[in-house]
């Protein structure tokens, strides 16, 4: 579903990613883990068409999207849930969700999709008239994911979804990811919570200083002592 080939990415003259190669198969959950400033969020920005300049290829379902702007990638189904959520803070829950279905190709099905999101995330149905900025951190994260689901993603990109969340919401979030997996969704997740993410994903990549240095099944990487010591500081 998603393929990255020989990707170098920079912010201006500062190169952050070096020859990154990864794949995410249809219906698969893949993790990207590494220390702070390893290049994880830069990869997510690059995939979404934001902020960076890059060389290499990004393919969605076999088609290159390198020439597409961020909004065009969204219309193709490459949907980012950004770090720190980036909600519209003074709009209510319903309005934030409606904006997730802004693209013409999903707008006509917004009502049906909204019902599906409310069924998956009942807390949003209960809070539908509440201002986003007044929600708890966990509720805001659920809203950010709900907004992304309104766009009918082919690939869902989750950037540090558990950052700053209470333990109860960390568990709820990974339960949600498991539910999305059961529904056949394709997910690439960047996450600092290494234990949780490696227990959840099918496969994972380890990134260090902008380079992919390891890859494998999540359960296997979790047992790898070299990974824990050299790359994750565990």
ABEGO torsion letter per residue (X at the ends): XBBBBGBBBBBEABBABBGBBBBBBBGBBBBBBEBBGAGAAAAAAAAAGBGBBBBEBBBBGGBBAAABBAAAAAAAGBBBBBBGGGBBAABBAAAAAAAAAABAAAAAAAAAAAAAAAAABAAAAAAAABBAAABBAAAAAAAAAAAAAAAGBABBBBBGAABGBBAAAAAAAAAAAAAAAAAGBBBBBBBABAAAAAAABABBBBBBGGBBABBEBAAAAAABAAAAAAAAGX
